[in-house]
Amino acid sequence: MSKKPVKGEYIETDTGNKVSRRSQIIGTTNIILGGKTVIQAEVIIRGDLLRTYPPSNPSEKQGNPVAVAIGRYCFFSRGCELRPPGKLYRGTFSHYPLKIADHVFVGPGSIVEAALIGSHVHIGSNAVVGKFVIIKDFVRILDGAVVPPNMVIPSFSIVAGRPARVVGEIAEGEIEGFDLREVYRSVGNA
Amino acid sequence: MASSKRVSIMPAPKPPFSCAPNIVIADNASLTGTHPISVGPQSVIHPRTKLNSTYAPITIGSSCIISERSMIGLQSAPSDYQTKGVVIGNGVVVEVGAVVEAMEIGEGCVIEVNARIGKGAVIGKHCKIGAMCEVAEGDVIGDFTVVYANGMRRVDRGGVEDLKLRMVGRQVEVLRKLIPSNPAKFQ
């Protein structure tokens, strides 16, 4: 009946994103994928939670509203969730965009409500990243960590615990382990 | 009769659902079970929330926010004393992935990400159950308690409860604009 004989699990877009058919993406028009990003099954991305607070600078050009912006070579494992954070500011409640740079790995079952995630960040499984957390480049968040809201994690930190705190530093030699190009290639319909 | 391989599978019966007209309930929230579910005015139910009334009824107050993937309602047969089912007070926020089987949750509580509240537990007013914390079955938690880290507890009488409730109200107003609501589907 269908034109294609076999349907693989992943839909591959023009820019090389591999998105599982069983992912649960809400508000697709407000999500930017930079390309070569993998989204596995049962991942929830809440693109519908848009910023409703008017921008501070009215001359700013009004393009498409963005709730979640994701860079290149990111990997979102099964059952994780990306959710733009919300807060009360000057008496009005609004959500704010969640920005993710390149080579970011989010482990299975993790829930991310950060404001900003830098490049080469590894978030383990079943971690919780609180509202408006800012994670700089080359950070490793270990499994089951609960990063408290508004925490700013400096570059080259290893973070763990409930509540999470910096428990170590990433040595210079370990930087290569963060590159997700190989992981991207290994995922596919075949 | 025996020839028909395809036995028509009846869609799961809808639980009796009563709500105020001005709630927001997303299209792909899931309501299952046979006992009544009632939701008070101004409440928001996010997509992919699971309300399960198989074992006991669910009552949700006004201005509550129930986030996605959270599971409300008993997941197994109740003990004898929990006949009223799960009762959630006014202005309660249940965050992503939380499991709520409690007998009662007081006004203005916040149940954070992936927290679990066991059967028969009673949570007082304005409590906060931190991310990934667990409240044991039948536990009683007094008003203004904060449960955090590995089950540590403290009492926080910040005196800003009214402000917090107002904030939840504001949040509901915003979500009303963002989430398309379809209460008719569940009735």
Interface residues (C-beta under 8 A of the other chain):
Chain A: Q24 I26 I44 R46 D48 L49 L50 T52 E81 R83 G86 L88 G91 T92 F93 S94 H95 I111 E113 N126 V128 G130 G144 V146 R162 P163
Chain B: P47 R48 E68 R69 V96 G97 V113 N114 G130 A131 M132 Y148 A149 N150 M167 R170 Q171 E173 V174 K177 L178 I179
